[in-house]
Amino acid sequence: MNNPSVSIVIPAYNAELFINDCVNSVINQSYRPIEIIVVNDGSTDSTSRITNELFEKISEPDIEKKLIFLKENNGAANALNIGFSCATGDYICWLSADDMFIRNDKLSLQVVN
């Protein structure tokens, strides 16, 4: 039996100081399959470069990656709506770019329960 997939949408605006820890907390989840969607909301810093570097290191077939770059900042709600519309998972989760999943089994606990 295949697990249902989970899309994690991360709206990011000038998040270069946080995006590494945020994305790694998703990669370190024990649950698979997952889809990581980072919506760069018009950042003027290195958010896209850092995210691309992280995504290039991921070789797991059960992790899909999407980086969406918006030309101008229109706010987190807009970035979330765009990310949600691109999500293909059976479930969708939202994680702010300056936040991280503390428990590596967070998704497992939520999907199972």
Residue frames as a rotation matrix with the C-alpha (Angstrom) as fourth column:
MET 1
0.579 0.815 0.000 0.00
0.815 -0.579 0.000 0.00
0.000 0.000 -1.000 0.00
ASN 2
-0.348 -0.695 0.630 1.34
0.675 -0.651 -0.346 3.43
0.651 0.304 0.695 -0.95
ASN 3
-0.381 0.152 -0.912 1.34
0.749 -0.528 -0.401 6.28
-0.543 -0.835 0.087 1.52
PRO 4
0.746 0.582 0.322 -0.67
0.666 -0.649 -0.368 9.38
-0.005 0.489 -0.872 0.57
SER 5
-0.249 -0.879 0.407 1.62
0.842 -0.404 -0.357 12.18
0.478 0.254 0.841 -0.58
VAL 6
0.524 0.316 -0.791 2.07
0.718 -0.664 0.211 15.41
-0.459 -0.678 -0.575 1.37
SER 7
0.146 -0.433 0.889 2.87
0.652 -0.634 -0.416 18.77
0.744 0.641 0.190 -0.22
ILE 8
0.192 -0.180 -0.965 4.64
0.846 -0.469 0.255 21.27
-0.498 -0.865 0.062 2.02
VAL 9
0.460 0.054 0.886 4.22
0.643 -0.709 -0.290 24.85
0.613 0.703 -0.361 0.79
ILE 10
0.025 -0.575 -0.818 6.80
0.884 -0.369 0.287 27.36
-0.467 -0.730 0.499 2.01
PRO 11
0.821 0.195 0.537 6.17
0.435 -0.822 -0.367 31.03
0.370 0.535 -0.760 1.21
ALA 12
0.150 -0.876 -0.458 9.51
0.911 -0.058 0.408 32.86
-0.384 -0.478 0.790 1.36
TYR 13
0.819 0.003 0.574 10.40
0.278 -0.877 -0.392 36.54
0.502 0.481 -0.719 1.21
ASN 14
0.212 -0.860 0.465 14.02
-0.581 -0.493 -0.647 37.54
0.786 -0.133 -0.604 1.85
ALA 15
0.894 0.272 0.356 14.47
-0.448 0.553 0.702 34.35
-0.006 -0.787 0.616 3.85
GLU 16
0.381 -0.805 -0.455 18.15
-0.303 0.356 -0.884 33.67
0.873 0.475 -0.109 3.15
LEU 17
-0.460 -0.588 0.665 18.92
-0.803 -0.044 -0.595 33.45
0.379 -0.808 -0.451 6.88
PHE 18
-0.196 0.527 0.827 16.22
-0.770 0.439 -0.463 30.84
-0.607 -0.728 0.320 7.53
ILE 19
0.493 0.594 -0.635 15.44
-0.869 0.375 -0.323 28.89
0.046 0.711 0.701 4.35
ASN 20
-0.363 -0.704 -0.610 18.25
-0.583 0.683 -0.441 26.34
0.727 0.196 -0.658 4.81
ASP 21
-0.942 0.023 0.334 17.00
-0.288 0.456 -0.842 25.23
-0.172 -0.890 -0.423 8.25
CYS 22
-0.062 0.998 -0.025 13.39
-0.787 -0.064 -0.614 25.34
-0.614 -0.018 0.789 7.10
VAL 23
0.403 0.205 -0.892 13.88
-0.840 0.469 -0.272 23.14
0.362 0.859 0.362 4.02
ASN 24
-0.601 -0.690 -0.403 16.21
-0.441 0.708 -0.552 20.76
0.666 -0.154 -0.730 5.86
SER 25
-0.707 0.410 0.577 13.56
-0.523 0.247 -0.816 20.25
-0.477 -0.878 0.040 8.55
VAL 26
0.449 0.852 -0.271 11.24
-0.812 0.263 -0.521 19.07
-0.373 0.453 0.810 5.78
ILE 27
0.135 -0.495 -0.858 13.86
-0.704 0.562 -0.435 16.86
0.697 0.663 -0.273 4.12
ASN 28
-0.815 -0.569 0.112 14.55
-0.452 0.502 -0.737 15.26
0.364 -0.651 -0.666 7.52
GLN 29
0.075 0.906 0.417 10.96
-0.973 0.158 -0.169 14.15
-0.218 -0.393 0.893 7.95
SER 30
-0.695 -0.310 0.648 10.60
-0.293 0.946 0.138 10.38
-0.656 -0.094 -0.749 8.25
TYR 31
0.234 0.909 0.345 7.43
0.148 0.317 -0.937 10.40
-0.961 0.270 -0.060 6.14
ARG 32
-0.830 -0.357 -0.429 7.46
-0.378 -0.207 0.902 9.83
-0.411 0.911 0.037 2.40
PRO 33
-0.271 -0.550 0.790 6.39
0.932 -0.356 0.072 10.71
0.242 0.756 0.608 -0.27
ILE 34
0.230 0.291 -0.929 6.59
0.543 -0.830 -0.126 14.48
-0.807 -0.476 -0.349 0.05
GLU 35
0.196 -0.145 0.970 6.62
0.860 -0.449 -0.241 17.46
0.471 0.882 0.037 -2.26
ILE 36
-0.124 -0.319 -0.939 8.47
0.723 -0.677 0.135 20.61
-0.679 -0.663 0.315 -1.21
ILE 37
0.270 0.273 0.923 7.19
0.843 -0.531 -0.089 23.81
0.466 0.802 -0.373 -2.81
VAL 38
-0.311 -0.405 -0.860 9.10
0.702 -0.708 0.080 27.00
-0.641 -0.579 0.504 -2.05
VAL 39
0.518 0.496 0.697 7.36
0.810 -0.546 -0.213 30.12
0.275 0.675 -0.685 -3.35
ASN 40
-0.522 -0.754 -0.399 9.94
0.804 -0.591 0.067 32.89
-0.286 -0.286 0.915 -3.50
ASP 41
0.477 0.879 -0.024 7.77
0.857 -0.471 -0.210 35.98
-0.196 0.079 -0.977 -3.17
GLY 42
0.790 -0.155 0.594 9.96
0.245 -0.807 -0.537 38.53
0.563 0.569 -0.599 -4.98
SER 43
0.719 -0.567 -0.401 12.96
0.476 -0.019 0.879 38.21
-0.506 -0.824 0.256 -2.68
THR 44
0.863 -0.502 0.057 15.92
-0.331 -0.646 -0.688 40.49
0.382 0.575 -0.723 -3.31
ASP 45
0.216 -0.791 0.573 18.36
-0.867 0.115 0.485 38.34
-0.450 -0.601 -0.660 -1.35
SER 46
-0.617 -0.618 -0.487 19.82
-0.770 0.602 0.212 34.86
0.163 0.506 -0.847 -1.93
THR 47
-0.044 0.684 0.728 16.68
-0.675 0.517 -0.527 32.87
-0.737 -0.515 0.438 -1.09
SER 48
0.839 0.410 -0.357 16.39
-0.531 0.473 -0.703 31.35
-0.120 0.780 0.615 -4.58
ARG 49
0.120 -0.884 -0.451 20.08
-0.709 0.242 -0.662 30.49
0.695 0.399 -0.598 -4.87
ILE 50
-0.633 -0.344 0.693 20.14
-0.765 0.413 -0.494 28.80
-0.117 -0.843 -0.525 -1.46
THR 51
0.273 0.830 0.487 16.94
-0.599 0.543 -0.589 26.88
-0.753 -0.131 0.645 -2.22
ASN 52
0.753 -0.050 -0.656 18.28
-0.598 0.363 -0.714 25.73
0.274 0.930 0.244 -5.60
GLU 53
-0.315 -0.946 -0.081 21.49
-0.760 0.303 -0.575 24.52
0.568 -0.120 -0.814 -3.94
LEU 54
-0.459 0.236 0.857 19.48
-0.685 0.519 -0.510 22.56
-0.565 -0.821 -0.076 -1.36
PHE 55
0.609 0.793 0.016 17.22
-0.565 0.448 -0.693 21.07
-0.557 0.413 0.721 -4.02
GLU 56
0.403 -0.531 -0.745 20.21
-0.764 0.252 -0.594 20.00
0.503 0.809 -0.304 -6.16
LYS 57
-0.635 -0.704 0.318 21.49
-0.750 0.466 -0.469 17.89
0.182 -0.536 -0.824 -3.26
ILE 58
-0.051 0.716 0.697 18.22
-0.640 0.512 -0.572 15.94
-0.767 -0.475 0.432 -2.94
SER 59
-0.702 -0.238 -0.671 18.35
-0.689 0.467 0.554 12.68
0.181 0.852 -0.492 -4.88
GLU 60
-0.758 0.470 0.453 15.56
0.039 0.726 -0.687 10.78
-0.651 -0.502 -0.568 -3.13
PRO 61
-0.879 0.449 0.161 12.87
0.223 0.089 0.971 9.71
0.422 0.889 -0.178 -5.60
ASP 62
-0.077 0.900 -0.429 10.17
0.951 0.195 0.239 10.20
0.299 -0.389 -0.871 -2.95
ILE 63
-0.044 0.041 -0.998 10.89
0.513 -0.856 -0.058 13.92
-0.857 -0.515 0.017 -2.64
GLU 64
0.236 0.186 0.954 9.51
0.922 -0.353 -0.159 16.21
0.307 0.917 -0.255 -5.34
LYS 65
-0.337 -0.431 -0.837 10.86
0.650 -0.750 0.125 19.77
-0.681 -0.502 0.532 -5.42
LYS 66
0.278 0.397 0.875 9.43
0.869 -0.491 -0.054 22.96
0.408 0.775 -0.482 -6.86
LEU 67
-0.481 -0.370 -0.795 10.80
0.609 -0.794 0.001 26.48
-0.631 -0.483 0.607 -6.66
ILE 68
0.332 0.661 0.673 8.41
0.915 -0.399 -0.059 29.15
0.229 0.635 -0.738 -7.85
PHE 69
-0.665 -0.599 -0.446 9.82
0.669 -0.743 0.001 32.64
-0.331 -0.298 0.895 -8.27
LEU 70
0.543 0.829 0.129 7.42
0.833 -0.513 -0.209 35.58
-0.107 0.221 -0.969 -8.22
LYS 71
-0.078 -0.642 0.763 8.78
0.720 -0.566 -0.402 38.82
0.690 0.517 0.506 -9.69
GLU 72
-0.465 -0.067 0.883 7.36
-0.371 -0.891 -0.263 41.05
0.804 -0.450 0.389 -6.98
ASN 73
-0.959 0.069 -0.274 6.37
0.277 0.410 -0.869 40.67
0.052 -0.910 -0.412 -3.37
ASN 74
-0.362 0.910 0.202 2.60
-0.368 -0.339 0.866 40.36
0.856 0.239 0.458 -2.98
GLY 75
-0.083 0.287 0.954 2.49
-0.994 -0.096 -0.058 38.93
0.075 -0.953 0.293 0.52
ALA 76
-0.841 -0.334 0.426 2.36
-0.442 0.877 -0.186 35.54
-0.312 -0.345 -0.885 2.17
ALA 77
0.011 0.926 0.377 -1.33
-0.196 0.372 -0.907 34.92
-0.981 -0.064 0.185 1.42
ASN 78
0.637 0.173 -0.752 -0.73
-0.744 -0.119 -0.658 35.33
-0.203 0.978 0.053 -2.32
ALA 79
-0.369 -0.863 -0.344 2.38
-0.893 0.432 -0.124 33.14
0.256 0.262 -0.931 -2.20
LEU 80
-0.668 0.199 0.718 0.45
-0.311 0.801 -0.511 30.46
-0.676 -0.564 -0.473 -0.30
ASN 81
0.426 0.904 -0.037 -2.40
-0.366 0.135 -0.921 30.52
-0.827 0.406 0.388 -2.80
ILE 82
0.392 -0.377 -0.839 0.04
-0.899 0.037 -0.437 30.07
0.196 0.925 -0.324 -5.67
GLY 83
-0.697 -0.704 0.135 1.83
-0.713 0.663 -0.227 27.26
0.070 -0.254 -0.965 -3.83
PHE 84
-0.333 0.666 0.667 -1.44
-0.277 0.607 -0.745 25.52
-0.901 -0.433 -0.018 -2.98
SER 85
0.632 0.634 -0.446 -2.54
-0.579 0.004 -0.815 25.73
-0.515 0.773 0.370 -6.61
CYS 86
0.144 -0.678 -0.721 0.70
-0.878 0.248 -0.409 24.01
0.456 0.692 -0.560 -7.71
ALA 87
-0.468 -0.333 0.819 0.58
-0.777 0.597 -0.202 21.29
-0.422 -0.730 -0.537 -5.05
THR 88
-0.152 0.372 -0.916 -0.06
-0.700 0.613 0.366 17.75
0.698 0.697 0.167 -6.21
GLY 89
-0.951 -0.308 -0.029 -0.09
-0.189 0.652 -0.734 15.98
0.245 -0.693 -0.678 -2.83
ASP 90
-0.234 0.876 -0.422 -3.05
0.592 0.472 0.653 14.22
0.771 -0.097 -0.629 -1.27
TYR 91
0.611 0.310 -0.728 -2.52
0.776 -0.414 0.476 16.49
-0.154 -0.856 -0.494 1.74
ILE 92
0.191 -0.532 0.825 -1.14
0.363 -0.743 -0.563 20.02
0.912 0.407 0.051 1.92
CYS 93
0.450 -0.188 -0.873 0.85
0.869 -0.131 0.476 21.52
-0.204 -0.973 0.105 4.76
TRP 94
0.703 -0.223 0.676 2.08
0.109 -0.905 -0.412 25.10
0.703 0.363 -0.611 5.19
LEU 95
0.407 -0.659 -0.633 5.41
0.878 0.092 0.469 26.01
-0.251 -0.746 0.616 6.75
SER 96
0.988 -0.095 -0.120 6.68
-0.112 -0.983 -0.146 29.58
-0.104 0.158 -0.982 7.03
ALA 97
0.581 -0.813 -0.035 10.21
0.160 0.157 -0.975 30.13
0.798 0.560 0.221 5.74
ASP 98
-0.253 -0.677 0.691 11.39
-0.622 -0.433 -0.652 31.35
0.741 -0.595 -0.311 9.15
ASP 99
0.391 0.430 0.814 10.03
-0.877 0.442 0.188 28.26
-0.279 -0.787 0.550 10.88
MET 100
-0.514 -0.531 -0.673 10.93
-0.689 0.723 -0.043 24.59
0.510 0.442 -0.738 10.94
PHE 101
0.658 0.639 -0.399 9.51
-0.311 0.713 0.629 21.21
0.686 -0.289 0.668 11.86
ILE 102
0.068 -0.627 0.776 11.00
-0.997 -0.070 0.032 20.27
0.034 -0.776 -0.630 15.25
ARG 103
0.090 0.045 0.995 9.95
-0.381 0.925 -0.008 16.63
-0.920 -0.378 0.100 15.26
ASN 104
-0.771 -0.461 -0.439 11.13
-0.584 0.236 0.777 14.40
-0.255 0.855 -0.452 12.41
ASP 105
-0.852 0.506 0.135 7.90
0.522 0.841 0.144 12.43
-0.041 0.193 -0.980 12.68
LYS 106
-0.650 0.608 -0.455 5.52
-0.274 -0.746 -0.607 15.41
-0.708 -0.270 0.652 12.48
LEU 107
-0.379 0.513 -0.770 4.10
-0.916 -0.089 0.391 14.48
0.132 0.854 0.503 9.08
SER 108
-0.749 0.061 -0.660 3.86
-0.001 0.996 0.093 10.79
0.663 0.071 -0.746 9.99
LEU 109
-0.842 0.431 -0.325 1.85
0.407 0.114 -0.906 11.61
-0.353 -0.895 -0.272 13.10
GLN 110
-0.463 0.698 -0.547 -0.52
-0.547 -0.710 -0.443 13.90
-0.697 0.094 0.711 11.21
VAL 111
-0.441 0.299 -0.846 -1.13
-0.814 0.263 0.517 11.64
0.378 0.917 0.128 8.23
VAL 112
-0.793 0.085 -0.604 -1.69
0.183 0.978 -0.102 8.51
0.582 -0.191 -0.791 10.30
ASN 113
-0.670 0.560 -0.487 -3.92
0.583 -0.009 -0.812 10.21
-0.459 -0.829 -0.320 12.82
